[in-house]
Amino acid sequence: MEDSLSSQIKISETVSAEKSALAKKYAKTNQLLSLTETVIFFAAIVILLFTGLSKKIEAVAYGFTSNDYFALLIFFGIIGIAEGIISFPIGFYTDYILEHRYGLSNQTLKGYFTEKLKGLLLGLILGVPLIFAFYYILHTFGSNWWIVLGVFMFFVSVIIGRLAPTLIMPLFYKFKPIENESLKERILALCLKTGVKIQGIFTFDMSKNTKKANAAFTGIGKSKRIILGDTLINNFSESEIETVFAHEMGHYTKKHILKLMTVSTLLSFAGLFITAELYQASLSYFNFESITQIAALPLLFLYLSLYGLITTPISNIQSRKYEWEADTYALQTTMDRDSFISSMEKLADQNLSDKTPNKVIEYLFHSHPSIEKRIQFARDFKF
C-alpha cells in the first residue's frame, strides 16, 4: 500500500516537473520571439532614418499626389505593407504554429486569417482618421502640438473604452449572459453581499481560438461588464469561477481601470513633451525641414516607442499592485482559500503559464505577479 502511494506521488511529481519544464520552454520561446519583433521594429525605423529611405518613400508618395494628407496615407501605406511582410513570419509562428505545437490553440488556418483580416480592417477604420487627426494637430498647433495631442488621445481612449465591450469586441467574439442558473445565483449573491452593481455578466466563445482560460472587467460607464471565457466556465468548478469573478470585482470596486487610465494619461503627457523636445532638437541632424515633414515622422515614432519601452516596467509595477489588491478582495469576499488556490493552479496548467519566472523578466515584462507568488499569498492569507 505504501509502495503504491509512494509510486503515485513520484508519478505526480514527475508529471508536475514535466509541465513546469514545458511551461518554461513555452514562455522562453515567446519572450525570444517578442524580443526579436521589437529589435526588428527599431531596426526598421533606424534604417528608414539613417539611409535616407524615409525621404525616398516621401518622394514616391508626393509623386502620386500634391495633397499632404493623401501623401501621408500613401507614405504610411507603403511602410505598413513592408512592415507586414517582414513581421508576418514571426507573427504567424507566434500566434498560430507555436500555439498549436504546445496544444493551446483550437484555431483553424482559415480562422486565423479571418481574425487577422478583421483586425486589419478595424485598424484601418480607426487608424486612418487618427493619423489624419494627428497630422492636423501637428500642422495647426506648432510647438504646442503635444498638449493638444495628449488631450485628444485621452478622449479617444475614453471613447474606445466605452465602445469596446459593445461594438468592437463583439466583432471577434459572441457574447451572451451566463446561462448556468446556479452559477448566476452565486455571482449575484456575491454582488449583493459586497454591494457591487455591474451592467452585466457575460460569457464569450474564447474556445473558438484557444484552450486558454481568462476573465476580465471591461468597459466604462454604462458599458461596464465582467466577461468570462467559455473555457473558464466549462473547465472550472462553480466555487473556482466565483473566486475568479471576485477577483474581477476587486478591480471594479477598487476603481483600477480609472486609476490605470489616470496614470497612463500622465505618462502620455510626459512622453509627448519629452518626445516633442527631442524631435525638434534632432530634426536638423537628419536634414529634415520641419516637424510636419512626412519623412521626419518615423523619428517622432522612434522617440515615442523608446519612451514606451522605458516606461513599461512602471506600468507593470502599478498593474501588479492592483492584481495583489484584487486577489486580496477575492479572498476576503469569498473566504475560500482552497478554491482560490485551485483556480490559480488550473489557470497555470490550462494557459501553460510559467509559475516561477525569472525575477528580472517578471519585474520588467509581467503585468501580473507569478502564479507561485499568488498561491503562496493565499496560503499565508489571514482571514
Summary of the structure (lengths in Angstrom):
residues: 383
radius of gyration: 23.9
end to end distance: 37.7
largest distance: 86.1
contacts: 1142
relative contact order: 0.09
helix: 79%
strand: 5%
